[in-house]
Amino acid sequence: MASFSLTSAPPLLPRPKDPSSHAFPHPLPSFLRMPHQPQHLQTPLLLPKIQSSRHQTTATPVTKDLWDNTILKSETPVLVIFYANWCGPCRMVHRIIDEIATEYAGKLKCFLVNTDTDMKIAEDYEIKAVPVVLMFKNGQKCDSVVGTMPKEFYVAAIERVLKS
């Protein structure tokens, strides 16, 4: 068994003679210095990015109470995203579907199902993981896209459903 011991402490960095001076030989560049304004007076550089990361989707949430009338009895083809709030890839799919919803307005309806709150719907359609996009036409499931895919995959599924 190997053993070791420390016989002396590691050397300390020399302390500046004047406590108000910097320990660095040259002054710090301005972008590294701490600002001297109170935080509430500083320009919040990261705040707009944080706020914009919350994405409002144009797809309408649907619950089990509304499922039959909204999805199964719809005369217009329907796209349904099965998602969960904690799912990062689901947010990416939401953005893609929002673009698609705008492009296919009047030809296609887009809805969301939160699998954490509406587990019954997810079980009925055997949704085991999220995100999953299902396409419905005349009350029947026609096509699906599992996982996060490029926009072209969703558009291809939509076009197949619209042409059938």
NORVEN-V756631 format. One record per residue. RES is the residue in one small letter. PHI is phi in degrees with one decimal (none if undefined). PSI is psi as a letter, one per 40 degrees, with the letter a starting at -180 (999 if undefined). NEAR is the number of other C-alpha atoms within 10 Angstrom. Layout:
BEGIN
[[RES,PHI,PSI,NEAR] [RES,PHI,PSI,NEAR]]
END
This chain:
BEGIN
[[m,none,h,2] [a,-83.6,i,3] [s,-134.1,i,4] [f,-149.1,i,5] [s,-148.7,i,5] [l,-94.1,h,6] [t,-95.7,d,6] [s,-145.5,i,6] [a,-75.5,i,6] [p,-63.9,i,7] [p,-64.5,i,6] [l,-88.1,i,6] [l,-69.3,i,7] [p,-65.0,h,7] [r,-84.4,i,9] [p,-67.7,i,12] [k,-69.8,d,9] [d,-102.4,h,8] [p,-59.8,d,8] [s,-83.0,e,7] [s,-85.1,i,10] [h,-78.3,i,13] [a,-78.2,e,14] [f,-89.9,i,8] [p,-67.7,d,8] [h,-121.1,i,7] [p,-64.9,i,11] [l,-70.0,i,11] [p,-61.3,i,7] [s,-60.7,d,8] [f,-74.8,e,7] [l,-100.2,e,8] [r,-72.9,i,9] [m,-75.1,h,8] [p,-68.2,i,10] [h,-101.0,e,8] [q,-90.6,i,8] [p,-59.7,i,7] [q,-57.8,d,9] [h,-69.3,e,7] [l,-95.5,e,8] [q,-78.8,i,10] [t,-73.1,h,8] [p,-77.8,g,10] [l,-71.2,d,8] [l,-91.2,e,8] [l,-58.6,d,9] [p,-61.5,d,9] [k,-66.1,d,10] [i,-66.0,d,9] [q,-65.5,d,9] [s,-75.5,e,9] [s,-71.9,e,9] [r,-79.8,h,9] [h,-108.9,h,11] [q,-90.1,h,11] [t,-91.9,i,17] [t,-88.2,e,16] [a,-69.5,i,20] [t,-91.0,h,12] [p,-65.7,i,14] [v,-131.7,i,18] [t,-114.8,i,18] [k,-61.6,d,15] [d,-67.3,d,9] [l,-100.0,e,11] [w,-54.6,d,14] [d,-59.6,d,12] [n,-69.3,d,11] [t,-82.1,d,17] [i,-101.7,d,25] [l,-73.6,d,17] [k,-101.5,e,14] [s,-74.3,h,15] [e,-81.6,d,13] [t,-94.1,i,16] [p,-56.1,i,23] [v,-126.7,h,25] [l,-112.1,h,27] [v,-124.9,h,22] [i,-98.6,h,28] [f,-95.1,h,23] [y,-142.5,i,25] [a,-137.6,i,19] [n,-60.3,d,10] [w,-81.4,e,9] [c,-89.7,h,12] [g,-63.4,d,13] [p,-58.6,d,15] [c,-61.8,d,20] [r,-64.9,d,21] [m,-66.3,d,15] [v,-66.1,d,22] [h,-56.2,d,21] [r,-63.1,d,17] [i,-64.1,d,19] [i,-66.1,d,24] [d,-61.5,d,16] [e,-62.5,d,14] [i,-63.5,d,18] [a,-59.5,d,20] [t,-69.2,d,14] [e,-68.0,d,11] [y,-105.3,f,14] [a,-56.6,h,10] [g,91.8,d,10] [k,-103.3,e,12] [l,-150.0,i,21] [k,-107.4,i,23] [c,-118.5,h,24] [f,-134.5,i,23] [l,-119.8,i,20] [v,-128.0,h,24] [n,-81.2,h,18] [t,-69.3,e,22] [d,-75.4,d,13] [t,-99.2,d,12] [d,-121.0,g,15] [m,-64.4,d,14] [k,-61.8,d,13] [i,-63.7,d,17] [a,-59.8,d,21] [e,-65.5,d,11] [d,-59.9,d,8] [y,-105.0,e,10] [e,53.2,f,9] [i,-82.4,h,18] [k,-103.0,d,10] [a,-145.7,i,14] [v,-123.7,i,20] [p,-83.2,i,24] [v,-134.8,h,20] [v,-114.1,h,25] [l,-111.9,i,21] [m,-110.1,h,26] [f,-123.7,i,23] [k,-143.0,h,21] [n,54.0,f,14] [g,80.2,e,18] [q,-112.3,i,13] [k,-70.7,h,17] [c,-107.6,d,17] [d,-154.0,i,16] [s,-148.8,i,18] [v,-130.3,h,16] [v,-102.8,h,15] [g,88.9,a,14] [t,-90.8,h,20] [m,-125.8,i,14] [p,-64.4,i,11] [k,-54.2,d,14] [e,-59.4,d,10] [f,-64.4,d,13] [y,-67.9,d,24] [v,-63.3,d,15] [a,-61.8,d,12] [a,-63.3,d,18] [i,-63.4,d,24] [e,-62.2,d,11] [r,-61.1,d,13] [v,-68.6,d,19] [l,-67.3,d,14] [k,-81.6,d,6] [s,-78.1,999,7]]
END
